[in-house]
Amino acid sequence: MNWSDFYKSLFLLGFFSIQTNAGEGVKIATWGSVEQSSTHSDWYAQKALDGVKSTCTHTDLESNAWWKLDLMKAYNVNRVTITNRNGCCSDRINGAEIRIGNNSSNVFSNPVCAVVSTIPEGATYSYPCYGMKGRYVSVDLPGPTAQHLTLCEVEVYEEEDLCEDET
Ligand SMILES: [Ca+2]
């Protein structure tokens, strides 16, 4: 390693420590398993977790459509991001609820972290959840009106520096 590389390394270390201290949290969505209320064509539930913004989930046209991520254990969730689809139908996300809780059979019984008002085409919006604790993170379109739920990426970030007393 020459001096130039050495200083680059120092810079990178500093960069990553700053990133960690920024309160952004640790991304945990990719640790879990996922399902949705129905699947239209090949727009599988996993496509919200593949890291590719152009691949999306898509339910059938139905009331109370939902997408659910099982984190395999409860986490304190700092924030959730949603990437909306591009090219068409961006208003389908309007009114979607983000929920966090421990009920796996009825996600609608879990508390709401945030309600999406609108997300522009292809954009990613972040919703703070202030440490809400739960094993399941879900997104749903509530109510009797039949709708398609489409999510192109969902990211879940765990709250950091929590000194939990497990005793
Ligand atoms: Ca995707």
Backbone and ligand atoms as CSV (ligand in chain L), in Angstrom:
chain,resi,resn,atom,element,x,y,z
A,1,MET,N,N,0.849,-1.198,0.000
A,1,MET,CA,C,0.000,0.000,0.000
A,1,MET,C,C,0.887,1.251,0.000
A,2,ASN,N,N,0.671,2.121,-0.974
A,2,ASN,CA,C,1.415,3.381,-0.956
A,2,ASN,C,C,0.646,4.418,-0.132
A,3,TRP,N,N,1.260,5.592,0.017
A,3,TRP,CA,C,0.630,6.605,0.883
A,3,TRP,C,C,-0.724,7.040,0.358
A,4,SER,N,N,-0.814,7.083,-0.965
A,4,SER,CA,C,-2.090,7.513,-1.544
A,4,SER,C,C,-3.213,6.550,-1.146
A,5,ASP,N,N,-2.925,5.237,-1.266
A,5,ASP,CA,C,-3.929,4.251,-0.884
A,5,ASP,C,C,-4.247,4.336,0.609
A,6,PHE,N,N,-3.177,4.591,1.380
A,6,PHE,CA,C,-3.363,4.689,2.832
A,6,PHE,C,C,-4.359,5.796,3.183
A,7,TYR,N,N,-4.174,6.958,2.555
A,7,TYR,CA,C,-5.076,8.065,2.863
A,7,TYR,C,C,-6.478,7.820,2.318
A,8,LYS,N,N,-6.530,7.114,1.177
A,8,LYS,CA,C,-7.857,6.749,0.659
A,8,LYS,C,C,-8.588,5.861,1.661
A,9,SER,N,N,-7.846,4.926,2.269
A,9,SER,CA,C,-8.457,4.038,3.243
A,9,SER,C,C,-8.970,4.821,4.438
A,10,LEU,N,N,-8.157,5.760,4.893
A,10,LEU,CA,C,-8.597,6.587,6.018
A,10,LEU,C,C,-9.871,7.333,5.661
A,11,PHE,N,N,-9.881,7.842,4.434
A,11,PHE,CA,C,-11.059,8.594,3.999
A,11,PHE,C,C,-12.296,7.686,4.000
A,12,LEU,N,N,-12.133,6.475,3.472
A,12,LEU,CA,C,-13.277,5.572,3.395
A,12,LEU,C,C,-13.761,5.185,4.781
A,13,LEU,N,N,-12.820,4.925,5.691
A,13,LEU,CA,C,-13.211,4.586,7.057
A,13,LEU,C,C,-14.014,5.725,7.666
A,14,GLY,N,N,-13.525,6.944,7.448
A,14,GLY,CA,C,-14.235,8.095,7.975
A,14,GLY,C,C,-15.613,8.231,7.361
A,15,PHE,N,N,-15.657,7.978,6.063
A,15,PHE,CA,C,-16.930,8.085,5.365
A,15,PHE,C,C,-17.956,7.119,5.953
A,16,PHE,N,N,-17.520,5.864,6.140
A,16,PHE,CA,C,-18.487,4.872,6.616
A,16,PHE,C,C,-18.879,5.127,8.067
A,17,SER,N,N,-17.947,5.648,8.872
A,17,SER,CA,C,-18.339,5.924,10.255
A,17,SER,C,C,-19.336,7.078,10.295
A,18,ILE,N,N,-19.165,8.035,9.397
A,18,ILE,CA,C,-20.124,9.132,9.337
A,18,ILE,C,C,-21.491,8.600,8.915
A,19,GLN,N,N,-21.479,7.703,7.939
A,19,GLN,CA,C,-22.743,7.116,7.499
A,19,GLN,C,C,-23.447,6.410,8.658
A,20,THR,N,N,-22.668,5.688,9.457
A,20,THR,CA,C,-23.252,4.940,10.557
A,20,THR,C,C,-23.821,5.870,11.618
A,21,ASN,N,N,-23.144,7.003,11.820
A,21,ASN,CA,C,-23.575,7.907,12.875
A,21,ASN,C,C,-24.725,8.806,12.454
A,22,ALA,N,N,-25.107,8.727,11.213
A,22,ALA,CA,C,-26.114,9.657,10.717
A,22,ALA,C,C,-27.524,9.282,11.145
A,23,GLY,N,N,-27.673,8.171,11.888
A,23,GLY,CA,C,-28.994,7.779,12.340
A,23,GLY,C,C,-29.848,7.166,11.259
A,24,GLU,N,N,-29.208,6.743,10.187
A,24,GLU,CA,C,-29.950,6.147,9.085
A,24,GLU,C,C,-30.405,4.734,9.431
A,25,GLY,N,N,-29.691,4.071,10.304
A,25,GLY,CA,C,-30.066,2.723,10.701
A,25,GLY,C,C,-29.457,1.671,9.812
A,26,VAL,N,N,-29.689,0.440,10.205
A,26,VAL,CA,C,-29.129,-0.699,9.490
A,26,VAL,C,C,-30.228,-1.318,8.641
A,27,LYS,N,N,-29.922,-1.539,7.377
A,27,LYS,CA,C,-30.925,-2.102,6.468
A,27,LYS,C,C,-31.153,-3.568,6.785
A,28,ILE,N,N,-32.397,-3.924,7.078
A,28,ILE,CA,C,-32.671,-5.293,7.493
A,28,ILE,C,C,-33.668,-6.007,6.602
A,29,ALA,N,N,-34.243,-5.322,5.620
A,29,ALA,CA,C,-35.321,-5.929,4.846
A,29,ALA,C,C,-34.883,-7.197,4.140
A,30,THR,N,N,-33.636,-7.251,3.738
A,30,THR,CA,C,-33.194,-8.390,2.948
A,30,THR,C,C,-32.970,-9.633,3.800
A,31,TRP,N,N,-33.175,-9.532,5.106
A,31,TRP,CA,C,-32.977,-10.686,5.967
A,31,TRP,C,C,-34.213,-11.562,6.052
A,32,GLY,N,N,-35.347,-11.116,5.569
A,32,GLY,CA,C,-36.604,-11.803,5.850
A,32,GLY,C,C,-37.172,-12.555,4.670
A,33,SER,N,N,-38.412,-13.033,4.857
A,33,SER,CA,C,-39.141,-13.660,3.769
A,33,SER,C,C,-40.401,-12.831,3.527
A,34,VAL,N,N,-41.015,-13.029,2.372
A,34,VAL,CA,C,-42.027,-12.067,1.960
A,34,VAL,C,C,-43.167,-12.760,1.223
A,35,GLU,N,N,-44.369,-12.199,1.330
A,35,GLU,CA,C,-45.519,-12.690,0.574
A,35,GLU,C,C,-46.491,-11.547,0.345
A,36,GLN,N,N,-47.456,-11.762,-0.541
A,36,GLN,CA,C,-48.479,-10.747,-0.777
A,36,GLN,C,C,-49.830,-11.423,-0.955
A,37,SER,N,N,-50.893,-10.609,-0.873
A,37,SER,CA,C,-52.249,-11.158,-0.828
A,37,SER,C,C,-52.610,-11.906,-2.104
A,38,SER,N,N,-52.039,-11.513,-3.216
A,38,SER,CA,C,-52.217,-12.228,-4.484
A,38,SER,C,C,-51.103,-11.748,-5.405
A,39,THR,N,N,-50.861,-12.502,-6.471
A,39,THR,CA,C,-49.776,-12.113,-7.383
A,39,THR,C,C,-50.295,-12.070,-8.806
A,40,HIS,N,N,-50.151,-10.901,-9.414
A,40,HIS,CA,C,-50.522,-10.730,-10.812
A,40,HIS,C,C,-49.330,-11.119,-11.689
A,41,SER,N,N,-49.556,-12.059,-12.603
A,41,SER,CA,C,-48.514,-12.498,-13.529
A,41,SER,C,C,-47.249,-12.898,-12.760
A,42,ASP,N,N,-46.096,-12.363,-13.156
A,42,ASP,CA,C,-44.852,-12.720,-12.462
A,42,ASP,C,C,-44.326,-11.563,-11.611
A,43,TRP,N,N,-45.221,-10.721,-11.144
A,43,TRP,CA,C,-44.812,-9.588,-10.305
A,43,TRP,C,C,-44.799,-10.055,-8.847
A,44,TYR,N,N,-43.853,-10.913,-8.540
A,44,TYR,CA,C,-43.804,-11.587,-7.253
A,44,TYR,C,C,-43.486,-10.623,-6.104
A,45,ALA,N,N,-43.858,-11.044,-4.910
A,45,ALA,CA,C,-43.629,-10.231,-3.704
A,45,ALA,C,C,-42.149,-9.956,-3.480
A,46,GLN,N,N,-41.297,-10.888,-3.903
A,46,GLN,CA,C,-39.852,-10.731,-3.699
A,46,GLN,C,C,-39.279,-9.569,-4.514
A,47,LYS,N,N,-40.004,-9.130,-5.531
A,47,LYS,CA,C,-39.451,-8.090,-6.401
A,47,LYS,C,C,-39.365,-6.727,-5.715
A,48,ALA,N,N,-39.962,-6.605,-4.522
A,48,ALA,CA,C,-39.766,-5.375,-3.756
A,48,ALA,C,C,-38.476,-5.410,-2.945
A,49,LEU,N,N,-37.788,-6.539,-2.980
A,49,LEU,CA,C,-36.584,-6.705,-2.151
A,49,LEU,C,C,-35.360,-7.069,-2.972
A,50,ASP,N,N,-35.437,-6.972,-4.285
A,50,ASP,CA,C,-34.320,-7.440,-5.108
A,50,ASP,C,C,-33.302,-6.350,-5.420
A,51,GLY,N,N,-33.516,-5.154,-4.900
A,51,GLY,CA,C,-32.553,-4.080,-5.103
A,51,GLY,C,C,-32.621,-3.431,-6.474
A,52,VAL,N,N,-33.624,-3.817,-7.249
A,52,VAL,CA,C,-33.758,-3.286,-8.606
A,52,VAL,C,C,-35.048,-2.458,-8.682
A,53,LYS,N,N,-34.897,-1.191,-8.972
A,53,LYS,CA,C,-36.058,-0.301,-8.912
A,53,LYS,C,C,-37.044,-0.525,-10.054
A,54,SER,N,N,-36.602,-1.180,-11.113
A,54,SER,CA,C,-37.491,-1.383,-12.260
A,54,SER,C,C,-38.293,-2.686,-12.154
A,55,THR,N,N,-38.046,-3.496,-11.135
A,55,THR,CA,C,-38.829,-4.717,-10.935
A,55,THR,C,C,-39.773,-4.487,-9.763
A,56,CYS,N,N,-41.018,-4.869,-9.937
A,56,CYS,CA,C,-42.032,-4.486,-8.952
A,56,CYS,C,C,-42.962,-5.654,-8.622
A,57,THR,N,N,-43.604,-5.521,-7.483
A,57,THR,CA,C,-44.657,-6.457,-7.103
A,57,THR,C,C,-45.972,-5.963,-7.711
A,58,HIS,N,N,-46.978,-6.825,-7.693
A,58,HIS,CA,C,-48.274,-6.430,-8.268
A,58,HIS,C,C,-49.308,-7.446,-7.803
A,59,THR,N,N,-50.280,-6.980,-7.045
A,59,THR,CA,C,-51.366,-7.887,-6.665
A,59,THR,C,C,-52.431,-7.888,-7.757
A,60,ASP,N,N,-53.351,-8.827,-7.640
A,60,ASP,CA,C,-54.553,-8.765,-8.460
A,60,ASP,C,C,-55.369,-7.557,-8.025
A,61,LEU,N,N,-56.409,-7.278,-8.789
A,61,LEU,CA,C,-57.332,-6.208,-8.416
A,61,LEU,C,C,-58.202,-6.728,-7.285
A,62,GLU,N,N,-58.010,-6.215,-6.091
A,62,GLU,CA,C,-58.753,-6.748,-4.944
A,62,GLU,C,C,-58.829,-5.718,-3.829
A,63,SER,N,N,-59.802,-5.906,-2.953
A,63,SER,CA,C,-59.896,-5.051,-1.776
A,63,SER,C,C,-58.885,-5.517,-0.738
A,64,ASN,N,N,-58.447,-4.579,0.089
A,64,ASN,CA,C,-57.500,-4.902,1.167
A,64,ASN,C,C,-56.271,-5.659,0.673
A,65,ALA,N,N,-55.711,-5.231,-0.420
A,65,ALA,CA,C,-54.478,-5.849,-0.929
A,65,ALA,C,C,-53.332,-5.568,0.034
A,66,TRP,N,N,-52.463,-6.548,0.199
A,66,TRP,CA,C,-51.333,-6.332,1.125
A,66,TRP,C,C,-50.085,-7.046,0.639
A,67,TRP,N,N,-48.958,-6.537,1.147
A,67,TRP,CA,C,-47.619,-7.120,0.952
A,67,TRP,C,C,-46.990,-7.205,2.332
A,68,LYS,N,N,-46.373,-8.323,2.658
A,68,LYS,CA,C,-45.900,-8.518,4.038
A,68,LYS,C,C,-44.508,-9.114,4.069
A,69,LEU,N,N,-43.658,-8.482,4.854
A,69,LEU,CA,C,-42.294,-8.958,5.061
A,69,LEU,C,C,-42.173,-9.523,6.470
A,70,ASP,N,N,-41.666,-10.741,6.562
A,70,ASP,CA,C,-41.401,-11.383,7.852
A,70,ASP,C,C,-39.905,-11.249,8.139
A,71,LEU,N,N,-39.569,-10.479,9.160
A,71,LEU,CA,C,-38.158,-10.249,9.506
A,71,LEU,C,C,-37.581,-11.377,10.365
A,72,MET,N,N,-38.401,-12.381,10.664
A,72,MET,CA,C,-38.010,-13.583,11.406
A,72,MET,C,C,-37.845,-13.340,12.910
A,73,LYS,N,N,-37.727,-12.106,13.332
A,73,LYS,CA,C,-37.795,-11.741,14.753
A,73,LYS,C,C,-38.164,-10.266,14.822
A,74,ALA,N,N,-38.546,-9.812,15.991
A,74,ALA,CA,C,-38.978,-8.423,16.120
A,74,ALA,C,C,-37.780,-7.475,16.130
A,75,TYR,N,N,-37.934,-6.387,15.430
A,75,TYR,CA,C,-36.921,-5.335,15.397
A,75,TYR,C,C,-37.580,-4.004,15.735
A,76,ASN,N,N,-36.775,-3.088,16.250
A,76,ASN,CA,C,-37.211,-1.700,16.374
A,76,ASN,C,C,-36.933,-1.030,15.047
A,77,VAL,N,N,-37.980,-0.655,14.355
A,77,VAL,CA,C,-37.821,-0.136,12.997
A,77,VAL,C,C,-37.683,1.383,13.041
A,78,ASN,N,N,-36.606,1.834,12.456
A,78,ASN,CA,C,-36.314,3.262,12.411
A,78,ASN,C,C,-37.075,3.944,11.271
A,79,ARG,N,N,-37.042,3.303,10.110
A,79,ARG,CA,C,-37.740,3.893,8.970
A,79,ARG,C,C,-37.951,2.840,7.890
A,80,VAL,N,N,-38.903,3.129,7.025
A,80,VAL,CA,C,-39.219,2.270,5.892
A,80,VAL,C,C,-39.223,3.143,4.651
A,81,THR,N,N,-38.611,2.667,3.585
A,81,THR,CA,C,-38.682,3.410,2.330
A,81,THR,C,C,-39.482,2.608,1.307
A,82,ILE,N,N,-40.168,3.319,0.445
A,82,ILE,CA,C,-40.923,2.704,-0.643
A,82,ILE,C,C,-40.517,3.371,-1.950
A,83,THR,N,N,-40.213,2.554,-2.944
A,83,THR,CA,C,-39.960,3.059,-4.290
A,83,THR,C,C,-41.186,2.777,-5.150
A,84,ASN,N,N,-41.718,3.825,-5.742
A,84,ASN,CA,C,-42.921,3.692,-6.558
A,84,ASN,C,C,-42.556,3.301,-7.994
A,85,ARG,N,N,-43.518,2.783,-8.713
A,85,ARG,CA,C,-43.252,2.348,-10.084
A,85,ARG,C,C,-43.119,3.545,-11.030
A,86,ASN,N,N,-42.479,3.273,-12.129
A,86,ASN,CA,C,-42.221,4.292,-13.129
A,86,ASN,C,C,-43.033,3.983,-14.382
A,87,GLY,N,N,-43.446,4.988,-15.097
A,87,GLY,CA,C,-44.039,4.779,-16.409
A,87,GLY,C,C,-45.544,4.719,-16.424
A,88,CYS,N,N,-46.148,4.313,-15.339
A,88,CYS,CA,C,-47.612,4.210,-15.311
A,88,CYS,C,C,-48.085,4.071,-13.890
A,89,CYS,N,N,-49.299,4.536,-13.651
A,89,CYS,CA,C,-50.064,4.111,-12.470
A,89,CYS,C,C,-49.440,4.494,-11.135
A,90,SER,N,N,-48.688,5.596,-11.131
A,90,SER,CA,C,-48.001,5.941,-9.881
A,90,SER,C,C,-48.984,6.292,-8.768
A,91,ASP,N,N,-50.213,6.649,-9.136
A,91,ASP,CA,C,-51.170,7.032,-8.093
A,91,ASP,C,C,-51.765,5.834,-7.360
A,92,ARG,N,N,-51.448,4.633,-7.812
A,92,ARG,CA,C,-51.977,3.458,-7.118
A,92,ARG,C,C,-51.428,3.324,-5.698
A,93,ILE,N,N,-50.304,3.955,-5.441
A,93,ILE,CA,C,-49.690,3.864,-4.105
A,93,ILE,C,C,-50.380,4.800,-3.112
A,94,ASN,N,N,-51.169,5.751,-3.624
A,94,ASN,CA,C,-51.796,6.750,-2.745
A,94,ASN,C,C,-52.676,6.074,-1.691
A,95,GLY,N,N,-52.454,6.434,-0.446
A,95,GLY,CA,C,-53.260,5.886,0.639
A,95,GLY,C,C,-52.742,4.586,1.222
A,96,ALA,N,N,-51.631,4.095,0.720
A,96,ALA,CA,C,-51.075,2.843,1.252
A,96,ALA,C,C,-50.629,3.033,2.695
A,97,GLU,N,N,-50.879,2.028,3.500
A,97,GLU,CA,C,-50.491,2.059,4.907
A,97,GLU,C,C,-49.254,1.191,5.120
A,98,ILE,N,N,-48.317,1.701,5.894
A,98,ILE,CA,C,-47.162,0.913,6.331
A,98,ILE,C,C,-47.434,0.498,7.771
A,99,ARG,N,N,-47.401,-0.809,8.016
A,99,ARG,CA,C,-47.700,-1.296,9.372
A,99,ARG,C,C,-46.544,-2.125,9.898
A,100,ILE,N,N,-46.399,-2.086,11.204
A,100,ILE,CA,C,-45.352,-2.867,11.866
A,100,ILE,C,C,-45.956,-3.507,13.101
A,101,GLY,N,N,-45.774,-4.814,13.240
A,101,GLY,CA,C,-46.323,-5.489,14.411
A,101,GLY,C,C,-46.001,-6.962,14.390
A,102,ASN,N,N,-46.687,-7.699,15.245
A,102,ASN,CA,C,-46.365,-9.118,15.415
A,102,ASN,C,C,-47.472,-10.058,14.970
A,103,ASN,N,N,-48.571,-9.523,14.452
A,103,ASN,CA,C,-49.644,-10.384,13.982
A,103,ASN,C,C,-49.363,-10.787,12.534
A,104,SER,N,N,-49.153,-12.070,12.296
A,104,SER,CA,C,-48.827,-12.534,10.950
A,104,SER,C,C,-50.066,-12.885,10.146
A,105,SER,N,N,-51.153,-13.273,10.814
A,105,SER,CA,C,-52.324,-13.750,10.076
A,105,SER,C,C,-53.224,-12.606,9.635
A,106,ASN,N,N,-53.190,-11.485,10.356
A,106,ASN,CA,C,-54.000,-10.333,9.964
A,106,ASN,C,C,-53.162,-9.070,10.100
A,107,VAL,N,N,-52.511,-8.702,9.000
A,107,VAL,CA,C,-51.617,-7.535,9.071
A,107,VAL,C,C,-52.380,-6.255,9.395
A,108,PHE,N,N,-53.680,-6.229,9.124
A,108,PHE,CA,C,-54.452,-5.017,9.378
A,108,PHE,C,C,-54.639,-4.754,10.868
A,109,SER,N,N,-54.311,-5.719,11.708
A,109,SER,CA,C,-54.393,-5.493,13.155
A,109,SER,C,C,-53.105,-4.901,13.709
A,110,ASN,N,N,-52.053,-4.832,12.901
A,110,ASN,CA,C,-50.799,-4.240,13.367
A,110,ASN,C,C,-50.851,-2.714,13.261
A,111,PRO,N,N,-50.163,-2.021,14.170
A,111,PRO,CA,C,-50.211,-0.549,14.167
A,111,PRO,C,C,-49.637,0.061,12.895
A,112,VAL,N,N,-50.207,1.201,12.527
A,112,VAL,CA,C,-49.763,1.926,11.335
A,112,VAL,C,C,-48.583,2.819,11.693
A,113,CYS,N,N,-47.524,2.690,10.922
A,113,CYS,CA,C,-46.375,3.602,11.071
A,113,CYS,C,C,-46.621,4.865,10.272
A,114,ALA,N,N,-47.085,4.722,9.048
A,114,ALA,CA,C,-47.258,5.883,8.182
A,114,ALA,C,C,-48.264,5.560,7.087
A,115,VAL,N,N,-48.866,6.600,6.561
A,115,VAL,CA,C,-49.759,6.468,5.404
A,115,VAL,C,C,-49.146,7.267,4.258
A,116,VAL,N,N,-49.024,6.627,3.115
A,116,VAL,CA,C,-48.444,7.273,1.939
A,116,VAL,C,C,-49.495,8.206,1.344
A,117,SER,N,N,-49.151,9.468,1.192
A,117,SER,CA,C,-50.094,10.349,0.504
A,117,SER,C,C,-49.891,10.209,-1.000
A,118,THR,N,N,-48.654,10.413,-1.443
A,118,THR,CA,C,-48.344,10.219,-2.849
A,118,THR,C,C,-46.829,10.085,-3.002
A,119,ILE,N,N,-46.395,9.348,-4.001
A,119,ILE,CA,C,-44.973,9.230,-4.335
A,119,ILE,C,C,-44.861,9.413,-5.851
A,120,PRO,N,N,-44.016,10.330,-6.295
A,120,PRO,CA,C,-43.879,10.520,-7.746
A,120,PRO,C,C,-43.391,9.243,-8.438
A,121,GLU,N,N,-43.602,9.181,-9.728
A,121,GLU,CA,C,-43.162,8.030,-10.524
A,121,GLU,C,C,-41.693,7.724,-10.307
A,122,GLY,N,N,-41.391,6.501,-9.939
A,122,GLY,CA,C,-40.007,6.072,-9.825
A,122,GLY,C,C,-39.257,6.611,-8.617
A,123,ALA,N,N,-39.918,7.416,-7.791
A,123,ALA,CA,C,-39.236,8.036,-6.655
A,123,ALA,C,C,-39.236,7.108,-5.445
A,124,THR,N,N,-38.289,7.358,-4.526
A,124,THR,CA,C,-38.206,6.623,-3.271
A,124,THR,C,C,-38.454,7.581,-2.129
A,125,TYR,N,N,-39.469,7.300,-1.336
A,125,TYR,CA,C,-39.774,8.135,-0.175
A,125,TYR,C,C,-39.509,7.348,1.098
A,126,SER,N,N,-39.078,8.070,2.123
A,126,SER,CA,C,-38.724,7.461,3.401
A,126,SER,C,C,-39.739,7.860,4.468
A,127,TYR,N,N,-40.144,6.884,5.280
A,127,TYR,CA,C,-41.152,7.127,6.316
A,127,TYR,C,C,-40.579,6.746,7.677
A,128,PRO,N,N,-40.474,7.704,8.610
A,128,PRO,CA,C,-39.927,7.390,9.930
A,128,PRO,C,C,-40.923,6.596,10.762
A,129,CYS,N,N,-40.408,5.597,11.468
A,129,CYS,CA,C,-41.285,4.778,12.330
A,129,CYS,C,C,-40.889,4.868,13.795
A,130,TYR,N,N,-39.857,5.624,14.104
A,130,TYR,CA,C,-39.514,5.978,15.483
A,130,TYR,C,C,-39.379,4.768,16.396
A,131,GLY,N,N,-38.799,3.710,15.885
A,131,GLY,CA,C,-38.514,2.564,16.746
A,131,GLY,C,C,-39.696,1.641,17.008
A,132,MET,N,N,-40.750,1.748,16.204
A,132,MET,CA,C,-41.868,0.802,16.356
A,132,MET,C,C,-41.332,-0.617,16.265
A,133,LYS,N,N,-41.799,-1.483,17.176
A,133,LYS,CA,C,-41.227,-2.826,17.244
A,133,LYS,C,C,-42.180,-3.846,16.641
A,134,GLY,N,N,-41.618,-4.726,15.814
A,134,GLY,CA,C,-42.442,-5.784,15.266
A,134,GLY,C,C,-41.642,-6.707,14.371
A,135,ARG,N,N,-42.193,-7.895,14.186
A,135,ARG,CA,C,-41.557,-8.887,13.321
A,135,ARG,C,C,-42.014,-8.718,11.868
A,136,TYR,N,N,-43.216,-8.171,11.693
A,136,TYR,CA,C,-43.778,-8.060,10.345
A,136,TYR,C,C,-43.877,-6.591,9.925
A,137,VAL,N,N,-43.393,-6.316,8.732
A,137,VAL,CA,C,-43.557,-5.004,8.119
A,137,VAL,C,C,-44.425,-5.207,6.885
A,138,SER,N,N,-45.538,-4.497,6.847
A,138,SER,CA,C,-46.452,-4.706,5.726
A,138,SER,C,C,-46.868,-3.387,5.120
A,139,VAL,N,N,-47.302,-3.476,3.882
A,139,VAL,CA,C,-47.867,-2.336,3.173
A,139,VAL,C,C,-49.208,-2.813,2.630
A,140,ASP,N,N,-50.254,-2.007,2.822
A,140,ASP,CA,C,-51.569,-2.429,2.354
A,140,ASP,C,C,-52.330,-1.257,1.769
A,141,LEU,N,N,-53.315,-1.584,0.955
A,141,LEU,CA,C,-54.280,-0.595,0.465
A,141,LEU,C,C,-55.610,-0.939,1.109
A,142,PRO,N,N,-55.977,-0.220,2.181
A,142,PRO,CA,C,-57.142,-0.614,2.970
A,142,PRO,C,C,-58.456,-0.244,2.303
A,143,GLY,N,N,-59.491,-0.976,2.690
A,143,GLY,CA,C,-60.832,-0.594,2.279
A,143,GLY,C,C,-61.438,-1.489,1.227
A,144,PRO,N,N,-62.730,-1.287,0.997
A,144,PRO,CA,C,-63.498,-2.190,0.132
A,144,PRO,C,C,-63.238,-2.009,-1.359
A,145,THR,N,N,-62.626,-0.892,-1.742
A,145,THR,CA,C,-62.403,-0.663,-3.165
A,145,THR,C,C,-61.312,-1.595,-3.687
A,146,ALA,N,N,-61.585,-2.286,-4.775
A,146,ALA,CA,C,-60.589,-3.188,-5.360
A,146,ALA,C,C,-59.477,-2.367,-6.002
A,147,GLN,N,N,-58.243,-2.669,-5.611
A,147,GLN,CA,C,-57.091,-1.921,-6.116
A,147,GLN,C,C,-55.918,-2.866,-6.342
A,148,HIS,N,N,-54.979,-2.417,-7.163
A,148,HIS,CA,C,-53.706,-3.120,-7.330
A,148,HIS,C,C,-52.690,-2.498,-6.391
A,149,LEU,N,N,-52.004,-3.323,-5.625
A,149,LEU,CA,C,-50.879,-2.829,-4.824
A,149,LEU,C,C,-49.584,-3.183,-5.554
A,150,THR,N,N,-48.804,-2.164,-5.870
A,150,THR,CA,C,-47.519,-2.359,-6.554
A,150,THR,C,C,-46.413,-1.655,-5.773
A,151,LEU,N,N,-45.341,-2.388,-5.513
A,151,LEU,CA,C,-44.177,-1.842,-4.798
A,151,LEU,C,C,-42.929,-2.252,-5.566
A,152,CYS,N,N,-42.084,-1.268,-5.888
A,152,CYS,CA,C,-40.892,-1.614,-6.670
A,152,CYS,C,C,-39.685,-1.891,-5.780
A,153,GLU,N,N,-39.579,-1.209,-4.662
A,153,GLU,CA,C,-38.592,-1.559,-3.627
A,153,GLU,C,C,-39.149,-1.143,-2.274
A,154,VAL,N,N,-38.920,-1.976,-1.294
A,154,VAL,CA,C,-39.191,-1.621,0.100
A,154,VAL,C,C,-37.915,-1.865,0.881
A,155,GLU,N,N,-37.491,-0.869,1.634
A,155,GLU,CA,C,-36.314,-1.028,2.485
A,155,GLU,C,C,-36.720,-0.751,3.925
A,156,VAL,N,N,-36.224,-1.585,4.827
A,156,VAL,CA,C,-36.543,-1.440,6.247
A,156,VAL,C,C,-35.237,-1.245,7.002
A,157,TYR,N,N,-35.199,-0.235,7.838
A,157,TYR,CA,C,-33.983,0.082,8.585
A,157,TYR,C,C,-34.237,-0.045,10.078
A,158,GLU,N,N,-33.342,-0.754,10.711
A,158,GLU,CA,C,-33.435,-0.960,12.151
A,158,GLU,C,C,-32.879,0.239,12.887
A,159,GLU,N,N,-33.475,0.538,14.026
A,159,GLU,CA,C,-32.957,1.591,14.877
A,159,GLU,C,C,-31.631,1.158,15.491
A,160,GLU,N,N,-30.703,2.100,15.579
A,160,GLU,CA,C,-29.380,1.783,16.114
A,160,GLU,C,C,-29.234,2.244,17.543
A,161,ASP,N,N,-28.197,1.757,18.184
A,161,ASP,CA,C,-27.771,2.219,19.506
A,161,ASP,C,C,-28.875,2.091,20.545
A,162,LEU,N,N,-29.678,1.064,20.397
A,162,LEU,CA,C,-30.686,0.813,21.413
A,162,LEU,C,C,-30.081,-0.089,22.480
A,163,CYS,N,N,-30.086,0.372,23.688
A,163,CYS,CA,C,-29.575,-0.458,24.784
A,163,CYS,C,C,-30.765,-1.169,25.412
A,164,GLU,N,N,-31.159,-2.260,24.801
A,164,GLU,CA,C,-32.327,-2.963,25.297
A,164,GLU,C,C,-31.960,-3.846,26.485
A,165,ASP,N,N,-32.808,-3.806,27.449
A,165,ASP,CA,C,-32.608,-4.651,28.629
A,165,ASP,C,C,-33.359,-5.958,28.410
A,166,GLU,N,N,-32.603,-7.009,28.127
A,166,GLU,CA,C,-33.237,-8.294,27.791
A,166,GLU,C,C,-33.473,-9.154,29.020
A,167,THR,N,N,-33.091,-8.670,30.210
A,167,THR,CA,C,-33.207,-9.528,31.394
A,167,THR,C,C,-34.610,-9.535,31.950
L,1,CA,CA,CA,-37.480,-4.323,-7.298
